[in-house]
């Protein structure tokens, strides 16, 4: 299964259709090995034939730029609008992943997104799970989409 390709495609589609921001995917990292510079993370649980957690991790300035582009307004602080926008981006990326998985013959259900804000955020998913991290570059910096998963 081409999960990394599904993540790149889903994220690219969301940014082209909803965020209207140029997006360049980086080299896929498997099973960790990347220190994520993040102040805000939006996560959504996955259940079914693929279980796990899809997360969108952003530094503050990238979160402000991305949410501002999506909402069509200047964002100056990480507030509820920024958290909601990042949660919706995570939800749409997870929805695109779900569609690709369905087309590949796997059924997946999505939970409601959760967004956390802080310094030195660390997330973890299922014990013994596989991890795929796809870094992306936008004009204001880098962010990453992380999938921590096990296949049933």
C-alpha positions as CSV (number, residue, x, y, z in Angstrom):
1,X,0.0,0.0,0.0
2,X,1.3,3.4,-0.9
3,X,0.5,5.3,2.2
4,X,3.1,8.0,1.7
5,X,1.8,8.7,-1.8
6,X,-1.8,8.9,-0.4
7,X,-0.7,11.4,2.2
8,X,1.1,13.6,-0.3
9,X,-1.9,13.5,-2.7
10,X,-4.4,14.2,0.0
11,X,-2.4,17.1,1.5
12,X,-1.7,18.5,-2.0
13,X,-5.4,18.4,-2.8
14,X,-6.4,20.2,0.4
15,X,-3.8,23.0,-0.2
16,X,-4.7,23.4,-3.8
17,X,-8.5,23.5,-3.2
18,X,-8.9,25.1,0.3
19,X,-5.7,26.8,1.4
20,X,-4.6,28.2,-2.0
21,X,-1.0,28.0,-1.0
22,X,2.0,26.6,-2.9
23,X,3.1,23.3,-1.3
24,X,6.2,21.3,-1.9
25,X,6.5,17.8,-0.4
26,X,9.9,16.7,1.0
27,X,11.5,13.3,1.3
28,X,9.3,10.8,3.2
29,X,10.7,9.6,6.6
30,X,9.7,6.2,7.9
31,X,9.7,5.1,11.5
32,X,10.7,8.4,13.1
33,X,14.1,10.0,12.7
34,X,12.8,13.6,12.3
35,X,12.7,16.2,15.1
36,X,9.5,18.2,14.4
37,X,9.5,21.9,15.1
38,X,6.0,22.4,16.2
39,X,3.8,24.7,18.3
40,X,0.5,23.4,17.1
41,X,-0.6,19.8,16.3
42,X,-4.0,18.7,15.0
43,X,-4.6,15.0,15.3
44,X,-7.3,12.6,14.1
45,X,-7.8,9.0,15.1
46,X,-8.2,6.3,12.5
47,X,-10.0,3.0,13.1
48,X,-10.8,0.0,10.9
49,X,-8.3,-2.0,8.7
50,X,-5.8,0.8,9.4
51,X,-5.7,1.9,13.0
52,X,-3.7,4.9,14.2
53,X,-3.3,8.6,14.3
54,X,-2.8,11.2,11.6
55,X,-1.3,14.4,12.8
56,X,-0.5,17.8,11.1
57,X,2.4,19.5,13.0
58,X,3.2,23.2,12.4
59,X,5.5,25.8,13.9
60,X,3.5,28.9,15.0
61,X,4.3,31.1,12.0
62,X,3.3,28.4,9.5
63,X,0.1,27.7,11.4
64,X,-0.8,31.5,11.2
65,X,0.1,31.7,7.5
66,X,-1.8,28.5,6.5
67,X,-4.9,29.3,8.6
68,X,-4.9,32.9,7.3
69,X,-4.7,31.8,3.7
70,X,-7.5,29.3,4.3
71,X,-9.7,31.8,6.1
72,X,-8.8,34.8,3.9
73,X,-7.7,37.0,6.7
74,X,-4.5,38.0,8.5
75,X,-3.9,35.9,11.6
76,X,-1.7,37.5,14.4
77,X,-2.0,35.0,17.2
78,X,-2.8,31.3,17.6
79,X,-6.4,31.5,18.7
80,X,-9.5,29.4,18.3
81,X,-9.8,30.3,14.6
82,X,-6.3,29.0,13.9
83,X,-6.9,25.8,15.9
84,X,-10.2,25.2,14.1
85,X,-8.6,25.8,10.7
86,X,-5.7,23.4,11.5
87,X,-8.2,20.8,12.8
88,X,-10.2,21.1,9.5
89,X,-7.0,20.7,7.5
90,X,-6.2,17.5,9.4
91,X,-9.8,16.4,8.9
92,X,-9.6,17.0,5.1
93,X,-6.2,15.3,4.8
94,X,-7.5,12.3,6.8
95,X,-10.6,12.3,4.6
96,X,-8.5,12.2,1.4
97,X,-6.4,9.3,2.9
98,X,-9.7,7.5,3.7
99,X,-10.9,7.9,0.1
100,X,-7.6,6.5,-1.2
101,X,-7.7,3.6,1.2
102,X,-11.3,2.8,0.2
103,X,-10.3,2.8,-3.5
104,X,-7.5,0.4,-2.5
105,X,-10.0,-1.9,-0.7
106,X,-9.5,-0.9,2.9
107,X,-12.2,0.5,5.1
108,X,-11.2,3.2,7.6
109,X,-13.3,5.3,10.0
110,X,-12.2,8.8,11.2
111,X,-12.6,10.3,14.7
112,X,-13.1,14.0,15.5
113,X,-9.9,16.1,15.2
114,X,-8.1,17.4,18.3
115,X,-5.8,20.3,18.3
116,X,-3.1,21.1,20.9
117,X,-1.0,24.2,21.2
118,X,2.2,24.6,23.2
119,X,6.0,24.4,23.2
120,X,8.0,21.2,22.6
121,X,4.9,19.2,21.7
122,X,5.5,15.4,21.5
123,X,2.8,13.0,20.3
124,X,2.8,9.2,20.2
125,X,0.4,6.7,18.7
126,X,0.0,3.0,19.1
127,X,2.8,1.0,20.7
128,X,4.7,-0.9,18.0
129,X,3.1,1.0,15.2
130,X,4.7,2.1,11.9
131,X,5.4,5.8,11.3
132,X,5.4,7.8,8.1
133,X,6.4,11.5,8.3
134,X,6.0,13.6,5.2
135,X,7.5,17.1,5.5
136,X,6.1,19.9,3.4
137,X,7.4,23.4,2.5
138,X,5.1,26.4,2.1
139,X,6.3,30.0,1.5
140,X,6.3,30.6,5.3
141,X,8.2,27.5,6.4
142,X,7.9,23.8,6.9
143,X,5.3,21.6,8.5
144,X,4.8,17.8,8.6
145,X,2.0,15.3,8.2
146,X,2.6,12.2,10.4
147,X,0.8,8.9,10.2
148,X,1.4,6.4,13.1
149,X,-0.4,3.2,12.2
150,X,-0.9,-0.5,12.3
151,X,-2.7,-2.6,9.6
152,X,-5.3,-5.2,10.6
